[in-house]
Amino acid sequence: MTHLIPYLVVKLSRRKMNNLKGKYGGKWGLVTGAASGIGKQLSIKLAKQDYNLILINKTTSDLNEMVSQLLIDFPNIKVEKLVIDFSDQNEKFEKLEKLVEELDVTVFFNNAGFSQVNDFVNFSWNQIMSEIQCNIVTNIKLTHIYMKKLIKSKKKSLIVFTSSMAHYLPIPWMILYPSCKAFITDFSISSSIHAKKYNIDFTVIHPGPVDGTQFFSIAKLNPKSLVMRITSLFSQSSESVADFIINGSGRFYSLDTSLLVCFLRLFMDLIGKDIIVSIFQLLIKIFHLDSSCLKKN
Ligand SMILES: NC(=O)c1ccc[n+]([C@@H]2O[C@H](COP(=O)([O-])OP(=O)(O)OC[C@H]3O[C@@H](n4cnc5c(N)ncnc54)[C@H](OP(=O)(O)O)[C@@H]3O)[C@@H](O)[C@H]2O)c1
């Protein structure tokens, strides 16, 4: 039940937006996965709070387009654009390290992520490593870079991760994604304990299904499948999720962004994963289900 309280507090206080500038000071914010969906909305919310922005994305054209519009809407802010493929194991992050070292960055939103759908054995090793690299390894690498700088600067600061409701559930045919998000959630919660002495707040966010993103098309999820039709009934807009993230960040260690997510978590706590696994196994056997019930052909 205790996870309902943070949700309700953030939800009920949404009219009074959390002033991150007032709380953390600093001139710069950083957002990964900045050109699309939740990350794009987070960048807009930070620009509204007069943050200059380091924006990171995989696709150059999307980032250029997004930043051009942002600078029209917020002509007083400065933006540094970085194109980085988080799935690339050979990525060096030198330019990012330099920017973080030189600029007064106090709020960091680790938001980039993606999912793939298939039977685990049908993924190539490259596909497996690119998902783990992007959703776990790069997040940890970047946090290591930020923390070294923040500890030196001794400034109060904030590090936020976009995890997912998916990590509360075992999901067949999407095995890597919830596992990666479970890692991120645990990493953030444990970090929030040891980073307290450095004045660094950690928050991890668990959105449910979100509209206005490329997430489902990149995962090649079939919008006509029964699972996706049910899921879409509970979707939130990327803007309202970004509002929730800004509002709750630094106030709680772990946040669910909707009642659906809170109740799913409550349900899983009550029923337990053992029973859920047995139910899934039974359904798969009775209805002869395979990855095509989620995946576009
Ligand atoms: N949408 C949902 O229903 C949902 C629910 C729960 C949690 N989430 C999480 O929310 C976060 C944001 O996703 P979204 O829903 O806003 O989806 P989105 O519209 O697909 O945005 C994802 C962002 O991450 C970037 N990204 C993906 N792979 C990358 C890589 N290898 N290297 C660098 N950047 C990469 C994308 O850049 P490009 O555009 O260049 O590919 C894009 O800017 C993700 O961590 C996702 O797991 C989403």
The ligand as a MOL file (V3000), in Angstrom:
LIG
                    3D

  0  0  0     0  0            999 V3000
M  V30 BEGIN CTAB
M  V30 COUNTS 48 52 0 0 0
M  V30 BEGIN ATOM
M  V30 1 N 5.9600 4.3410 -24.1260 0
M  V30 2 C 5.6520 3.5740 -23.1000 0
M  V30 3 O 4.5550 2.9770 -23.0590 0
M  V30 4 C 6.6220 3.4200 -21.9480 0
M  V30 5 C 6.1590 2.8520 -20.7600 0
M  V30 6 C 7.0250 2.7120 -19.6880 0
M  V30 7 C 8.3330 3.1370 -19.7900 0
M  V30 8 N 8.7800 3.6740 -20.9540 0 CHG=1
M  V30 9 C 10.1830 4.1180 -21.0170 0
M  V30 10 O 10.1850 5.5090 -21.2620 0
M  V30 11 C 11.4360 5.8840 -21.8480 0
M  V30 12 C 11.1630 6.8260 -23.0020 0
M  V30 13 O 10.4950 6.1170 -24.0270 0
M  V30 14 P 9.2590 6.7380 -24.8380 0
M  V30 15 O 8.0600 6.0280 -24.3810 0
M  V30 16 O 9.2770 8.2060 -24.8010 0 CHG=-1
M  V30 17 O 9.5910 6.1470 -26.2930 0
M  V30 18 P 10.2070 6.8210 -27.6090 0
M  V30 19 O 9.2650 7.8260 -28.1580 0
M  V30 20 O 10.5650 5.6520 -28.4640 0
M  V30 21 O 11.5140 7.5680 -27.1030 0
M  V30 22 C 12.6740 6.8490 -26.7690 0
M  V30 23 C 13.8620 7.7790 -26.8510 0
M  V30 24 O 15.0310 7.0150 -26.5040 0
M  V30 25 C 15.9940 7.1470 -27.5600 0
M  V30 26 N 16.7290 5.9260 -27.7870 0
M  V30 27 C 16.2380 4.6950 -28.0690 0
M  V30 28 N 17.2450 3.8420 -28.2920 0
M  V30 29 C 18.4000 4.5650 -28.1700 0
M  V30 30 C 19.7760 4.2740 -28.3120 0
M  V30 31 N 20.1930 3.0560 -28.6380 0
M  V30 32 N 20.6730 5.2690 -28.1180 0
M  V30 33 C 20.2780 6.5030 -27.7780 0
M  V30 34 N 18.9970 6.8640 -27.6470 0
M  V30 35 C 18.0640 5.8990 -27.8490 0
M  V30 36 C 15.1760 7.4420 -28.8130 0
M  V30 37 O 15.9920 8.0770 -29.7790 0
M  V30 38 P 15.6510 7.8540 -31.3440 0
M  V30 39 O 14.3050 8.5220 -31.5330 0
M  V30 40 O 16.7370 8.5070 -32.0600 0
M  V30 41 O 15.5830 6.3550 -31.5600 0
M  V30 42 C 14.0790 8.3280 -28.2570 0
M  V30 43 O 14.4790 9.6770 -28.1770 0
M  V30 44 C 12.1360 4.5810 -22.2350 0
M  V30 45 O 13.1470 4.2930 -21.3010 0
M  V30 46 C 11.0200 3.5470 -22.1430 0
M  V30 47 O 11.5410 2.2800 -21.8220 0
M  V30 48 C 7.9510 3.8350 -22.0380 0
M  V30 END ATOM
M  V30 BEGIN BOND
M  V30 1 1 1 2
M  V30 2 2 2 3
M  V30 3 1 2 4
M  V30 4 1 4 5
M  V30 5 2 4 48
M  V30 6 2 5 6
M  V30 7 1 6 7
M  V30 8 2 7 8
M  V30 9 1 8 9
M  V30 10 1 8 48
M  V30 11 1 9 10
M  V30 12 1 9 46
M  V30 13 1 10 11
M  V30 14 1 11 12
M  V30 15 1 11 44
M  V30 16 1 12 13
M  V30 17 1 13 14
M  V30 18 2 14 15
M  V30 19 1 14 16
M  V30 20 1 14 17
M  V30 21 1 17 18
M  V30 22 2 18 19
M  V30 23 1 18 20
M  V30 24 1 18 21
M  V30 25 1 21 22
M  V30 26 1 22 23
M  V30 27 1 23 24
M  V30 28 1 23 42
M  V30 29 1 24 25
M  V30 30 1 25 26
M  V30 31 1 25 36
M  V30 32 1 26 27
M  V30 33 1 26 35
M  V30 34 2 27 28
M  V30 35 1 28 29
M  V30 36 1 29 30
M  V30 37 2 29 35
M  V30 38 1 30 31
M  V30 39 2 30 32
M  V30 40 1 32 33
M  V30 41 2 33 34
M  V30 42 1 34 35
M  V30 43 1 36 37
M  V30 44 1 36 42
M  V30 45 1 37 38
M  V30 46 2 38 39
M  V30 47 1 38 40
M  V30 48 1 38 41
M  V30 49 1 42 43
M  V30 50 1 44 45
M  V30 51 1 44 46
M  V30 52 1 46 47
M  V30 END BOND
M  V30 END CTAB
M  END
